[in-house]
């Protein structure tokens, strides 16, 4: 009989969340093994290495804050770090935390089954490896396309195309050189916008295939000098407090006018928006007034201003018109970038409005729309992800009675979790950073809050000899209803996007994350600390009473 290696915990993925969980568990004395499909740590940042890939959260807060030594041992070069620098940072973190040996690379998960008899998870990998663990902790995130094909529009005859095509989340720089090429970019989300700006610098021609126009907030990316880094390090003692107290976990962006946008006259607002457009950085404009994300009329004042800037920037009025978004600002994931609209003034960039002239098919030479054939050497799919459901479907996770999680979730029509981290019928399955995680919040904040929460939960149950961590159906219902109610009330439900599944044809439209802010999220976490949401056994009741 082949020996199956057993661990206390198996973590899947070595991005920010996976590294943090690996650290907590190994430091806590648990045997932990982490499996990563890529050849390096990095997670999302490992896979998304397309040209121009950069973070839109300030580096000061795109860092682990749980360890002073770790925080102070690293120097960021700029306000918004590039993909390569984040990779370097995560490699630094893994070395410093001394957990590299816990991570097994080039190993992609295929499926996981809960064995009710021995109360262990059996995890299978694509290379045939099989391991067992008491706690199964996927840290694969929601924006994930590792196991199967990433999301791409279905274009008839793509196999006939003689050029190269790549999805941005599967980028291999060795295969794609944009210089002097005719490049087509499909998608204008954060990824598409970053890619288009870079491609426009070196390609012979860039054809942008746009389904929905986007607001793009202006950004500056100052280099960080040693004095600024020193200040960041010196402020470490107040860092957590500042992050936890900010609605998005990014204290660089305070609410500038703590009243409604409607309380200013149109002239005052215009002046203020103009000033911010010149001086403010990234997400800051969304926090110009305190109700831009709460009141549609207020939001419309900013939307109209940003549309006026597109018209002012893009010289060809017809192109400018096609680039005008009509939905609420930040109802889709906000995009920050420098020089996006300006690219459309270059002779080598053209725009195709897919709503007016959709794809017909791919040909040997390129992509045909109802208007014309666009000849291309390279097609870049910046078309996003099947967020939430994709990674879960690909992972084939079976709980009690062999029930598959994605079937239980009715392929997205009936998603249920408890705090996004626990599932009824799936004992000791404790995913971090996926479905029902906060949407509009710097991901590092909830990752650390939830990572610690999961660790404490394991520790608590373990200490009391309780074998299975499983929330009650009622707890799952209550949390899910809360997520859905807030989601329905939020701007996120007003336009199709990956936030609500509307980015993918045929996908059930359900809010996939927590639409409340970081403070509301922490309140929910705080409320859960009595562990009353878990299935009660006499042992557990005793443990809770002891608390
Ligand atoms: P996004 O934000 O989901 O953007 C994907 C883009 O691809 C977006 O413009 C989509 O148009 C477009 N898309 C998707 N499907 C199609 C089809 N079928 N036809 C044409 N165009 C399509 O993904 P990103 O990778 O840019 O960003 C993901 C996250 O990474 C981002 O939120 C940040 O957190 C970082 P749509 O707007 O849906 O009409």
Boltz pocket constraint, residues with backbone or C-beta under 6 A from the ligand:
constraints:
  - pocket:
      binder: B
      contacts: [[A, 143], [A, 152], [A, 153], [A, 154], [A, 186], [A, 187], [A, 188], [A, 189], [A, 190], [A, 191], [A, 192], [A, 209], [A, 210], [A, 211], [A, 212], [A, 333], [A, 354], [A, 382], [A, 383], [A, 384], [A, 385], [A, 496], [A, 497], [A, 498], [A, 502], [A, 503]]
      max_distance: 6.0
